[in-house]
Amino acid sequence: MNTVAALFAEALMNLTPWAPWDQATGQPAEGAATLEAKAVLERALATDRGRSHPGILPMYIHLMEMSPRPEDALASGDLLRDLVPDAGHLRHMPTHLDVLCGDYRRVVSANTAAIAADEKFRARCGAMNFYTLYRAHNYHFKIYGAMFLGQARTALETADQLAAAIPEELLRVENPPMADWLEGFVPMKMHALIRFGRWPDIIAARLPRDQGLYCVTTAMMHYAKGVWHGGCGRRAHCMPDCAHG
């Protein structure tokens, strides 16, 4: 029955995908079945089997992360963390709440565990598949958490790992259009370089050879270089001191 409840709640949420709540008012969005989905999931979570179900728990996280009270689902996130150890995406899912509640250390540690789990999948199935999107999502979250923590080395190393996880051959797959899903992850290092004031690295970075395929990467690199020029690049006395802030 819990599997049926999870699938039913997911179907209700998909009536208004990614919009169960009105972000301005904090109330259920107009036309959304938010409260019905919430009732279904909370009824399941009131049972022992529901609290150990790998479908109920992530559905509740997805429902509540966009609500005015994401902290209400933290207990569900904790139950999910180690429930399916080799399922990288389920290890990652609680961090949707952690990041909203400011637990950035756990964002980094949990996504590190998710990356390790998904490396088992990559070793078995390679990177030429849609699941690479989910693998990229783990790296992306880890970078975000590390940036909030001021962990430059972790953020920059993880950004390099993220870019390396997305082969160009996969981006060139046109059906489904994999570049539409994945190419925007490639330049995440630019955000980290800006965050930590690594201006010489930004200036030294070379644009991609295929700027049509790597269009978001190209735009992000121009943006990063523009931040340097706007902030300190046109003031000769700023270099190299501006690299520190």
Secondary structure, DSSP 8 states (H G I E B T S, - for coil): -HHHHHHHHHHHHTTSTT-SB-TTTSSB-TT--HHHHHHHHHHHHTSTTGGG-TTHHHHHHHHHHTSS-GGGGHHHHHHHTTTSTT-HHHHHTTHHHHHHTT-HHHHHHHHHHHHHHHHHHHHHH-SSSTTHHHHHHHHHHHHHHHHHHT-HHHHHHHHHHHHHTS-HHHHT-TTTTHHHHHGGGTTHHHHHHHHTT-HHHHHH----S-TTTTHHHHHHHHHHHHHHIIIIIT-GGGTTGGGG-
